[in-house]
Amino acid sequence: MNIVVVDSGRLAGEPDFPEVDYPKFGWLQFVELDPAGLIEACWRADIVVSVSTAIDKAVLDEAFKLRLIVVAGEEAGHIDFKTAGSRGIVVCNVPGLNPGDPAQSQQICNQVIANIDAFLRGDVLNRVVPNEV
């Protein structure tokens, strides 16, 4: 299980992501990535976490194992829902919290991990459907 956080620098303050409740996983966390770096980081990811970096068709076409995108915040307009949906990739978010607010960033990190843990147990928390975006 490979988890990639593509833009943790866009979370205000210095929040920490708690441990994922899964016996064996890889965790890559980047402050920011350019488009080529984004594709390179995501190509073998099972789960991608993005605050606001575009997860577009170019990224999704290369991310052959991707099963879940977690938006670290409420706004999910940077996700290509058409491509994700056609590939069966689930998208969820953290509703009601603002990644630009330092007081809420740790809550966002905690909820991101709760979303991942739920998905790994076969449940989906805070699923985003395209017409809600």
Phi and psi in degrees as a GROMACS rama.xvg file:
@    title "Ramachandran Plot"
@    xaxis  label "Phi"
@    yaxis  label "Psi"
@TYPE xy
-110.084  124.104  ASN-2
-116.238  130.654  ILE-3
-126.359  123.916  VAL-4
-98.9891  117.954  VAL-5
-93.6344  -13.055  VAL-6
-156.354  52.9242  ASP-7
-62.584  -20.822  SER-8
-66.188  -12.8148  GLY-9
-88.0701  -0.0228794  ARG-10
-90.1914  127.126  LEU-11
-66.8737  149.337  ALA-12
77.8066  -153.231  GLY-13
-131.056  62.6203  GLU-14
-74.3836  158.207  PRO-15
-119.135  139.708  ASP-16
-81.5035  132.043  PHE-17
-71.826  174.119  PRO-18
-67.19  144.19  GLU-19
-79.72  140.426  VAL-20
-86.9152  73.7096  ASP-21
-149.878  138.57  TYR-22
-64.9298  -32.3475  PRO-23
-147.174  120.018  LYS-24
-153.911  156.002  PHE-25
-103.802  142.559  GLY-26
-129.608  118.985  TRP-27
-117.801  130.359  LEU-28
-129.758  124.405  GLN-29
-117.778  141.684  PHE-30
-69.7261  -41.7734  VAL-31
-163.818  148.828  GLU-32
-134.043  142.758  LEU-33
-79.5776  169.654  ASP-34
-55.346  -42.4312  PRO-35
-67.086  -40.5839  ALA-36
-65.6961  -35.2002  GLY-37
-62.3586  -47.5892  LEU-38
-62.8494  -43.194  ILE-39
-62.5745  -40.1416  GLU-40
-71.6322  -30.7138  ALA-41
-96.8279  -12.2943  CYS-42
-59.0735  -29.9329  TRP-43
-116.332  18.1776  ARG-44
-76.787  142.574  ALA-45
-89.6845  -32.3484  ASP-46
-135.798  133.684  ILE-47
-120.378  134.998  VAL-48
-112.52  127.234  VAL-49
-136.234  131.267  SER-50
-76.8383  -55.8561  VAL-51
-152.162  6.17427  SER-52
-70.8608  134.341  THR-53
-62.9743  124.715  ALA-54
-107.168  90.2404  ILE-55
-104.589  -174.641  ASP-56
-57.7867  -40.2582  LYS-57
-59.7645  -42.0484  ALA-58
-70.3164  -47.8488  VAL-59
-64.7352  -34.1552  LEU-60
-63.8895  -28.6051  ASP-61
-91.548  -21.3461  GLU-62
-86.7762  74.5293  ALA-63
-68.5217  -20.3751  PHE-64
-99.3134  -5.18712  LYS-65
-60.7338  130.241  LEU-66
-122.617  -21.4591  ARG-67
-147.042  135.171  LEU-68
-116.832  126.723  ILE-69
-111.209  119.243  VAL-70
-85.4494  121.156  VAL-71
-84.6959  73.9683  ALA-72
147.889  -172.481  GLY-73
-89.94  -40.0045  GLU-74
-72.6325  119.86  GLU-75
-117.18  17.8669  ALA-76
-67.724  -10.1531  GLY-77
-88.8715  3.50651  HIS-78
-100.857  135.387  ILE-79
-81.9045  90.6368  ASP-80
-66.6636  -33.8416  PHE-81
-62.0483  -50.2868  LYS-82
-67.5532  -43.5518  THR-83
-59.4895  -46.5465  ALA-84
-61.8847  -39.8113  GLY-85
-66.8511  -21.7797  SER-86
-99.2029  0.332476  ARG-87
74.7574  22.2727  GLY-88
-84.7681  127.632  ILE-89
-82.7109  139.158  VAL-90
-120.571  129.259  VAL-91
-132.883  165.92  CYS-92
-138.366  -172.032  ASN-93
-120.628  88.613  VAL-94
-68.0221  144.422  PRO-95
82.0286  1.97565  GLY-96
-121.512  146.068  LEU-97
-110.301  117.205  ASN-98
-66.6393  -15.0065  PRO-99
-82.9926  -5.29816  GLY-100
-101.597  112.163  ASP-101
-56.0594  -31.6599  PRO-102
-68.6054  -21.0739  ALA-103
-104.26  -11.9232  GLN-104
-61.0779  -41.3925  SER-105
-66.2308  -38.0337  GLN-106
-60.6009  -39.7079  GLN-107
-62.0629  -47.6199  ILE-108
-57.9939  -44.6982  CYS-109
-61.1577  -43.3004  ASN-110
-70.6369  -35.783  GLN-111
-56.5377  -47.0748  VAL-112
-67.1619  -37.2611  ILE-113
-61.4515  -40.7337  ALA-114
-62.7775  -43.6437  ASN-115
-64.2736  -47.9759  ILE-116
-58.0798  -43.7605  ASP-117
-61.7434  -45.1152  ALA-118
-59.6684  -42.6777  PHE-119
-68.0139  -21.7762  LEU-120
-88.4212  -1.51034  ARG-121
96.0343  11.5667  GLY-122
-115.76  164.534  ASP-123
-130.988  123.501  VAL-124
-100.79  140.185  LEU-125
56.8872  40.9821  ASN-126
-63.7415  137.697  ARG-127
-105.882  127.852  VAL-128
-106.686  142.596  VAL-129
-50.5232  -37.4147  PRO-130
-74.1118  -6.68614  ASN-131
-90.4767  -10.3582  GLU-132
